[in-house]
Amino acid sequence: MVETTVPIIVDLGKKKRSALKSLKRGRGRLVDEVEQTIDEIREGLGQEAANKEIVPIVIVYRKKQKRSKGLGGILG
């Protein structure tokens, strides 16, 4: 029997570069936020989480801004 695990995705929202650097170093508010989320997940799983290790994977992304057409789109 194969047991599948559903990933839990937490969006931390837009953050400053300094906060992200602190997160990479294992310090700061974002680390606290990730740890708090893991604790909430453990509580939600109850006995099921007793013999499982929860490993956070943090992905940082930046939305690409849409390019404006400028005057070229208007004139021609």
Secondary structure, DSSP 4 states (H G I P E B T S, - for coil): -PPP---------S--HHHHHHHHTT-SHHHHHHHHHHHHHHHHHGGGGTT-----------PPPPPP-HHHHHH-
